[in-house]
């Protein structure tokens, strides 16, 4: 039986991939599909041709935000966080957020 948290996290990666695909002509895939090295470096999505997105995305689906995630992501990385709440034995989404440092936001605004 698959791990529920792993499945929830993978589904969130696919949702972020599909959302970002609207902004790029090149096909976006998960790093699990394309590059174990990038996946090991806390990058969840990449272009199918092997290049990285302009910002390294990390996708998280959890009940609480872990501030150490900001220390783990690469420079100019962005966290896509799906905030969850446990209701009985199920989890429900409370909101979807994009988290980045101010320098990364400034870089994106200049493009």
C-alpha positions in Angstrom: 0.0 0.0 0.0 1.5 3.4 -1.0 2.5 5.9 1.7 -0.4 8.4 1.9 1.9 11.4 2.6 4.1 10.5 -0.3 1.1 10.2 -2.6 -0.2 13.6 -1.3 3.1 15.2 -2.0 3.5 13.7 -5.4 0.0 14.9 -6.4 0.9 18.4 -5.2 4.0 18.3 -7.4 1.9 17.3 -10.4 -0.6 20.1 -9.7 2.2 22.7 -9.4 3.8 21.3 -12.6 0.5 21.7 -14.5 0.0 25.2 -13.1 3.5 26.3 -14.2 3.2 24.6 -17.6 0.9 27.4 -18.6 3.8 29.9 -18.4 6.5 27.9 -20.3 6.5 26.5 -23.8 9.0 23.7 -22.8 7.5 20.6 -21.2 7.9 20.5 -17.4 8.5 17.1 -15.6 9.3 16.1 -12.0 12.9 15.6 -11.1 12.0 12.1 -10.0 11.3 11.4 -13.7 14.3 13.3 -15.1 17.2 13.8 -12.7 18.0 12.1 -9.4 20.8 14.6 -8.8 18.3 17.6 -8.9 15.8 15.6 -6.8 18.5 15.0 -4.2 19.2 18.8 -4.2 15.6 19.7 -3.1 14.5 20.7 -6.6 11.1 19.1 -7.6 10.5 20.2 -11.2 12.6 20.7 -14.3 12.3 21.0 -18.1 12.1 17.7 -20.0 15.3 18.8 -22.0 17.3 18.6 -18.7 17.5 22.3 -18.0 16.1 23.9 -14.8 13.4 26.4 -14.4 14.5 30.0 -13.7 13.8 29.4 -10.0 14.2 25.9 -8.4 10.8 24.9 -7.2 10.2 22.8 -4.1 6.7 21.5 -3.5 5.4 20.8 0.0 2.0 19.6 1.2 1.8 19.7 5.0 -0.2 20.8 8.0 2.5 23.2 9.3 5.3 25.1 7.6 8.8 24.0 8.4 11.1 27.0 8.4 14.2 24.9 7.8 12.8 24.3 4.3 14.0 27.8 3.5 17.5 26.8 4.4 17.4 23.6 2.3 16.2 25.1 -1.0 18.8 26.3 -3.5 19.6 30.0 -3.9 16.6 31.7 -5.7 14.4 28.7 -4.9 10.7 29.0 -4.4 8.5 26.8 -2.1 5.0 26.0 -3.3 3.2 25.1 -0.1 -0.2 23.5 0.1 -1.4 24.1 3.7 -3.4 21.2 5.0 -5.7 20.7 8.0 -6.5 17.3 9.6 -10.2 16.7 9.9 -10.9 13.4 11.6 -8.8 11.0 9.6 -8.7 13.0 6.3 -6.8 16.2 5.4 -8.3 19.2 3.7 -6.6 22.1 2.0 -6.6 25.5 3.8 -4.7 27.4 1.2 -1.9 27.3 -1.5 1.1 29.6 -1.1 4.3 30.6 -2.9 7.2 31.4 -0.5 10.5 32.9 -1.5 13.0 35.3 -0.1 12.9 39.0 -1.1 15.9 38.8 -3.5 14.2 36.0 -5.5 11.0 38.1 -5.6 13.0 41.1 -6.9 14.7 39.0 -9.6 11.3 37.8 -10.8 9.9 41.3 -10.8 12.8 42.5 -13.0 12.0 39.9 -15.7 
